[in-house]
Amino acid sequence: MQRIARFEKVSFTQFQLGAELCRVPLCGNNLLAAYERITLPTRATAGSAGYDFGSPFSFALSTRETITIPTGIRVKIQPGWWLGLLPRSSHGFQFRVQLDNTMGVIDSDYYNAENEGHIMVKLSNDSMAGKHLHLAEGDSFVQGIFLPYGITTNDNANRERTGGFGSTDAP
């Protein structure tokens, strides 16, 4: 097995900015306490492909609701690899919870972004059966899988990322 990445926490300042952007209902000391309890993603078993991300706070997601979660996590990935984010299989199956961008793509150069590579996750509950998802702080809500990628023989990309989410669209 290749060891190609390392999870880290973003600074509290970046977590706080992410929480404000996402309208997280925590502030002040409660937000700092939540930040201090954030744990790095882990695999459940030696055979697990996915790294489980724990929610930094408790939340409920009713039918047809969306929430954006600042994970407080960043990842340093070796070139030639990327991190794919997916909802937990059981949440998709039981509640029809899905990522709004279908699959999160965390590029290896996102680590160097102005937002410290802070991974944000936007989830929606599209349950047709009216099911509500309730997660406690620390519960797994998304999983990340590292995947290799290749480039074309005539590739000439040479720009460096500076911004965060959506910044590769900028000229």
Residue pairs with C-beta under 8 A, 6 or more apart in sequence:
4 77
4 78
4 81
4 146
5 75
5 76
5 77
5 78
5 81
5 83
5 146
6 75
6 76
7 40
7 41
7 51
7 73
7 74
7 75
8 40
8 73
8 74
8 75
8 76
9 15
9 35
9 38
9 40
9 72
9 73
9 74
10 18
10 72
10 73
10 74
10 115
10 116
10 117
10 118
11 116
12 32
12 35
14 115
14 116
14 118
15 31
15 35
15 38
15 56
15 70
15 72
15 118
16 31
16 35
17 115
17 118
18 24
18 70
18 72
18 115
18 118
18 120
19 26
19 31
19 70
21 68
21 70
21 120
22 67
22 68
22 69
22 70
22 120
23 68
24 31
24 57
24 69
24 70
25 57
26 34
26 57
34 56
34 57
34 137
35 56
35 72
37 56
37 137
37 138
38 54
38 56
38 71
38 72
38 73
39 54
39 138
40 73
41 51
41 52
41 53
41 54
41 73
41 144
42 51
42 52
43 49
43 50
43 51
43 52
44 52
49 145
50 86
50 143
50 144
50 145
51 143
51 144
51 145
52 88
52 140
52 142
52 143
53 71
53 73
53 85
53 119
53 121
53 140
53 141
53 142
53 143
53 144
54 137
54 138
54 139
54 140
54 141
55 69
55 135
55 136
55 137
55 138
55 139
55 140
55 141
56 69
56 70
56 71
56 72
56 137
57 137
58 134
58 135
58 136
58 137
59 67
59 69
59 134
59 135
60 132
60 133
60 134
60 135
61 67
61 95
61 97
61 123
61 124
61 125
61 132
61 133
61 134
61 135
62 125
62 132
63 125
63 126
63 127
63 130
63 131
63 132
64 124
64 125
64 126
65 124
65 125
66 100
66 122
66 123
66 124
66 125
67 122
67 123
68 120
68 121
68 122
68 123
69 120
69 121
69 122
69 123
69 141
70 118
70 120
71 118
71 119
71 120
71 121
71 142
72 118
73 118
73 119
74 110
74 111
74 116
74 117
74 118
74 119
75 83
75 106
75 110
75 111
75 117
75 119
75 144
76 111
77 83
77 106
77 107
77 108
77 111
77 146
78 108
79 108
80 108
80 148
80 149
80 150
81 108
81 146
81 147
81 148
81 149
82 105
82 106
82 107
82 108
82 146
82 147
82 149
83 104
83 105
83 106
83 144
83 145
83 146
83 147
84 103
84 104
84 105
84 106
84 144
84 145
84 146
84 147
85 99
85 103
85 104
85 105
85 106
85 119
85 121
85 142
85 143
85 144
86 92
86 99
86 103
86 104
86 142
86 143
86 144
86 145
87 97
87 98
87 99
87 123
87 141
87 142
87 143
88 97
88 140
88 141
88 142
88 143
89 143
91 97
91 133
91 141
92 98
94 131
95 125
95 127
95 131
95 132
95 133
96 125
96 126
96 127
96 128
96 131
97 123
97 124
97 125
97 126
97 127
97 133
98 123
98 124
98 126
99 121
99 122
99 123
99 124
99 142
100 122
100 123
100 124
101 122
104 119
104 121
104 142
104 144
106 117
106 119
106 144
107 161
107 168
109 160
109 161
110 117
110 161
110 164
111 117
112 160
112 161
112 162
113 161
113 162
113 163
113 164
113 167
114 162
114 163
114 164
115 163
115 164
115 165
117 164
118 164
120 165
121 141
121 142
123 141
123 142
125 131
125 132
125 133
135 141
151 157
161 167
161 168
163 170
